[in-house]
Amino acid sequence: MSRSSNLDNVAPDDIIVTPKPKSINPTKTTISPTPPSSSVNSAYRQKINEILGHTKHPFSAFLAHPKVFSFKEKDDQEVILLVLRQHWFTNVGWIVIAVLMALAPLLLRFIPLLASFPLNYQFISVLFWYLITITFIFERFLSWYFNVYIITDERVVDIDFNNLLDKKFSEAKISMIQDITSRVSGLSQTILNYGTVYIQTASEVPEIQFEKVPNPEKVILVLQQLRQEEEQEALEGRVR
């Protein structure tokens, strides 16, 4: 049986073969991956780590990357980079006063009026004096230990702990910092390398002062690196 060449008159038993489209091998284009933003952050953090180093002693006045320190206003994703206290030399004054207060009862025998009191009264007086001395030492130590300046990856924090009933919290975002200066004055500050860092901000707190902290030049370098990191995140639209 002859088969019609006209496609409109195809016989029922004709097999229609649809030609397969020719496979086209697209040209492979290699797209260079964009460096992830985390690598940019890690570069800044590496520089900060090189500046700070590591401090293991929890009572240090220059506590880098603390593992046990925190504060209740801290955000969940916030990383504490540096905790500063006033230089240990600032404690010398009240330590000398505490030593003199501890030795004062030994002078009772040289004071005729007090030596004439009964022994019971003398014992109570000495005990009361030592309680005052211990309270004075405890209060001054707490003021030094909890009066801290904190640098995180997002902000700077100033916690003024004057006593158990007086606490002041001030903070400014890293992106709000406008100018950073430091001042080292006097013989002791020059020899022992401590001074005051002045941080000018555009926030509600116009200036934050890190008073008499160790290594003020390192503090400034760390803040400069954090400002550059914040500027890079703003350009890439990654600001929190």
KOLNU-531850 format. One record per residue (C-alpha): residue number from 1; x, y, z. Coordinates in steps of 0.05 Angstrom, whole numbers, plus 32768, in hexadecimal, padded with zeros to 4 digits. Each point is the difference from the previous one (the first is absolute). Layout:
# KOLNU-531850
> NUM_X_Y_Z
...
END
This chain:
# KOLNU-531850
> 1_8000_8000_8000
> 2_801C_8042_7FEB
> 3_8009_8034_8034
> 4_7FEB_8047_7FF4
> 5_8035_8034_8005
> 6_7FCC_8032_8016
> 7_8001_8006_804B
> 8_7FB5_800F_8000
> 9_7FF2_7FBA_7FE3
> 10_802B_7FD4_802B
> 11_7FEC_7FB7_8001
> 12_7FEB_7FE4_8044
> 13_8039_7FCF_8004
> 14_8035_8033_7FEF
> 15_8031_800D_8037
> 16_800C_8049_800D
> 17_8046_800C_8017
> 18_800B_8043_8020
> 19_8048_8014_7FF7
> 20_8024_800D_8041
> 21_801B_8046_8007
> 22_8049_8004_7FFA
> 23_8022_8004_8043
> 24_8020_8042_800A
> 25_803C_8001_802E
> 26_7FFF_8044_8020
> 27_8041_8022_800A
> 28_8014_7FF9_8049
> 29_800D_8042_8021
> 30_8028_8003_803F
> 31_7FE6_8034_8032
> 32_8033_8015_8033
> 33_7FE1_7FFA_8044
> 34_7FF8_8040_8027
> 35_8026_7FFF_8041
> 36_7FD0_7FF4_8039
> 37_7FF4_803A_802F
> 38_8016_7FD4_803A
> 39_8047_7FFF_7FE4
> 40_8001_804C_8002
> 41_7FE9_8000_8048
> 42_8033_7FCB_8012
> 43_8038_802B_7FE4
> 44_7FEC_8039_802D
> 45_7FF9_7FD2_803C
> 46_8044_7FE2_7FF2
> 47_801F_8046_8003
> 48_7FDA_800D_8041
> 49_801A_7FBF_801E
> 50_8047_8012_7FED
> 51_7FF8_8044_8022
> 52_7FE0_7FE6_8040
> 53_8021_7FBD_800B
> 54_7FE2_7FD6_8038
> 55_7FF8_800D_804A
> 56_7FF2_7FC5_802E
> 57_7FFD_8022_8044
> 58_7FB8_8013_8012
> 59_8018_803A_802C
> 60_8028_8020_7FC8
> 61_7FF3_8049_7FF0
> 62_8008_7FEE_7FB6
> 63_7FD5_7FC3_7FF5
> 64_8000_7FEA_7FB7
> 65_7FCC_7FCE_7FE6
> 66_7FE4_7FEF_8046
> 67_7FE0_7FBC_8007
> 68_7FDB_8009_8042
> 69_7FF0_804B_7FFF
> 70_7FBB_8019_7FE9
> 71_7FCD_8037_800F
> 72_7FB5_7FFD_8001
> 73_7FF6_8033_7FC8
> 74_8028_7FD4_7FCF
> 75_7FDC_7FE7_7FC2
> 76_7FFF_7FB6_7FF0
> 77_802B_8006_7FC1
> 78_802E_8036_801C
> 79_8049_7FEE_800A
> 80_8029_8020_8037
> 81_8045_8011_7FE6
> 82_801F_8027_8039
> 83_7FF1_8011_8048
> 84_8026_8039_8020
> 85_8008_8016_8048
> 86_802A_8038_801C
> 87_804A_7FF0_8004
> 88_8015_7FDA_803E
> 89_802C_803B_8015
> 90_7FC1_8029_800E
> 91_7FF2_7FD1_803B
> 92_8040_8011_8024
> 93_7FE1_803C_8025
> 94_7FC8_7FDB_8022
> 95_802C_7FC3_800C
> 96_8030_802B_8028
> 97_7FC5_801D_8027
> 98_7FE6_7FBA_800F
> 99_8044_7FEA_801A
> 100_8004_803C_802E
> 101_7FB9_7FF2_8019
> 102_8013_7FB8_800E
> 103_803E_8016_8028
> 104_7FDC_8037_8026
> 105_7FE8_7FD4_803B
> 106_8049_7FF0_8010
> 107_8007_8049_8015
> 108_7FCD_7FFA_8038
> 109_8036_7FF2_8034
> 110_801F_8043_7FEF
> 111_7FC0_8027_800D
> 112_7FF6_8007_804B
> 113_7FB6_8011_7FFC
> 114_7FEE_7FC2_7FD8
> 115_802F_7FD3_8028
> 116_7FDA_8012_8040
> 117_7FC0_7FE1_7FE5
> 118_7FED_7FB9_8018
> 119_801A_7FC7_7FD5
> 120_7FBA_7FED_7FEA
> 121_7FF4_8046_7FE4
> 122_8043_7FFF_7FDF
> 123_7FF1_7FBD_7FDE
> 124_7FBC_8018_7FE7
> 125_801E_8040_7FE6
> 126_8037_7FDB_7FDB
> 127_7FCE_7FCE_7FE3
> 128_7FD3_8039_7FE9
> 129_803C_8023_7FE1
> 130_8014_7FC3_7FD8
> 131_7FB9_7FF8_7FE7
> 132_8003_8047_7FE6
> 133_8044_7FF0_7FE0
> 134_7FE6_7FC1_7FDE
> 135_7FC2_8025_7FE7
> 136_802D_8037_7FE3
> 137_802C_7FCD_7FDC
> 138_7FC5_7FD9_7FE6
> 139_7FDD_803E_7FE6
> 140_803D_801C_7FDD
> 141_8011_7FBD_7FE0
> 142_7FB9_7FF7_7FE6
> 143_8001_8047_7FE3
> 144_8041_7FF0_7FDB
> 145_7FEA_7FBA_7FE9
> 146_7FBA_8012_7FE7
> 147_8010_8045_7FE5
> 148_800F_7FE7_7FBA
> 149_8006_8017_7FB8
> 150_7FEA_7FCD_7FCC
> 151_800D_7FFC_7FB6
> 152_7FD5_7FCF_7FD9
> 153_7FF9_7FF4_7FB5
> 154_7FC5_802F_7FFF
> 155_800A_8036_8035
> 156_8028_801F_8038
> 157_7FE5_7FFD_8046
> 158_8010_8027_803F
> 159_7FE7_7FE4_8042
> 160_800D_802F_803B
> 161_7FFA_7FD9_8041
> 162_8009_8033_8037
> 163_7FE4_7FD5_8038
> 164_7FCC_7FCB_800C
> 165_7FC8_8033_7FF9
> 166_801A_8029_7FC5
> 167_800B_7FE4_7FBB
> 168_8000_8024_7FBD
> 169_7FFE_7FE0_7FBB
> 170_8014_8025_7FC0
> 171_800A_7FE4_7FBA
> 172_800A_8015_7FB8
> 173_7FFF_7FD8_7FBF
> 174_8042_7FF7_7FDC
> 175_7FE0_8020_7FC2
> 176_7FF1_803F_8029
> 177_8049_800C_8014
> 178_801B_8040_7FE1
> 179_8044_800B_801F
> 180_802F_7FDC_8030
> 181_8038_8021_8027
> 182_802A_7FEE_803C
> 183_8027_8024_8036
> 184_803B_7FE6_8028
> 185_8018_8033_8034
> 186_802E_7FFB_803B
> 187_803C_7FD7_8012
> 188_7FDA_7FC2_8017
> 189_7FD3_7FFD_7FC2
> 190_803B_8008_7FD2
> 191_802B_7FCB_8022
> 192_7FC7_7FCE_800B
> 193_7FDE_800E_7FBD
> 194_7FB9_8012_8014
> 195_7FD4_803C_7FF2
> 196_7FBA_8018_7FED
> 197_7FDF_7FF1_7FBE
> 198_7FCC_8033_7FE8
> 199_7FCB_7FE6_7FD0
> 200_7FD6_8035_7FDD
> 201_7FBD_7FE5_7FE7
> 202_7FC2_8017_7FDB
> 203_7FD2_7FDB_8030
> 204_7FDA_801A_803D
> 205_8041_7FFB_8028
> 206_802E_8032_7FDC
> 207_803F_7FE6_8020
> 208_8015_7FC0_8023
> 209_8040_8000_8028
> 210_802A_7FC3_8011
> 211_8025_801D_803B
> 212_8046_7FEA_8013
> 213_7FFE_7FBF_7FD8
> 214_803E_7FD7_7FEC
> 215_801C_8003_7FB9
> 216_7FD6_8039_7FE5
> 217_8021_7FFB_7FBC
> 218_7FE7_7FB8_7FF8
> 219_7FBA_8016_8013
> 220_8001_8034_7FC8
> 221_801A_7FCE_7FCD
> 222_7FC9_7FCE_8012
> 223_7FCA_8036_7FF9
> 224_801D_8015_7FBD
> 225_7FFC_7FB9_7FE6
> 226_7FB8_7FF9_8018
> 227_7FED_8041_7FDE
> 228_801E_7FE7_7FBF
> 229_7FDA_7FBF_8007
> 230_7FBF_8026_800C
> 231_800C_802B_7FC3
> 232_800C_7FC2_7FD6
> 233_7FC0_7FE0_8019
> 234_7FD9_803F_7FF0
> 235_801A_8000_7FB8
> 236_7FEB_7FB7_7FF8
> 237_7FBD_800B_8022
> 238_800F_7FD1_803A
> 239_7FF4_8030_8039
> 240_7FDB_7FDF_8039
END
